[in-house]
Structure formats: C-alpha cells, structure tokens
Amino acid sequence: MYTPKLREDLVCALFRLKQVRKRPMTKLLNEAVELYVLSEPVISVTIVTKKGGGDEELLRRTA
C-alpha cells in the first residue's frame, strides 16, 4: 500500500488539531482527504467508509 510522507509542518498542525478535537490523527486526515477528493469535479470516485457497528456507506461522485 502507498504511504505518502506528509510535510513536517502539516504533521505538527494535525497533531495540535488532534489534541483540541480529541480524535485520532488518522481519522482527521481521512476526513480531510475524503472531503477534498469528493470536491474534485474532474474524477469519478467511489469511497467506502466504515460506520460504527461495521456498516458500510458508499459515497459516489461522477464527473
């Protein structure tokens, strides 16, 4: 699996946000990337998210 390296300043900002929101950095980052990808009108995407209890939700956006 591809694991991108984040800029150090973004990691620091994400860590501060984690402390304020009291949520794991991975969840905050996943939400941010999901919002960005879904906002792009030029691609077709399908995102599967796990909800509490194992339910899955499909989010689709087609250009």
C-alpha positions, 0 to 999 in steps of 0.5 A, spaced: 500 500 500 502 507 498 504 511 504 505 518 502 510 522 507 506 528 509 510 535 510 513 536 517 509 542 518 502 539 516 504 533 521 505 538 527 498 542 525 494 535 525 497 533 531 495 540 535 488 539 531 488 532 534 489 534 541 483 540 541 478 535 537 480 529 541 480 524 535 485 520 532 490 523 527 488 518 522 481 519 522 482 527 521 486 526 515 481 521 512 476 526 513 480 531 510 482 527 504 475 524 503 472 531 503 477 534 498 477 528 493 469 528 493 470 536 491 474 534 485 469 535 479 474 532 474 474 524 477 469 519 478 470 516 485 467 511 489 469 511 497 467 506 502 467 508 509 466 504 515 460 506 520 460 504 527 457 497 528 461 495 521 456 498 516 458 500 510 456 507 506 458 508 499 459 515 497 459 516 489 461 522 485 461 522 477 464 527 473 
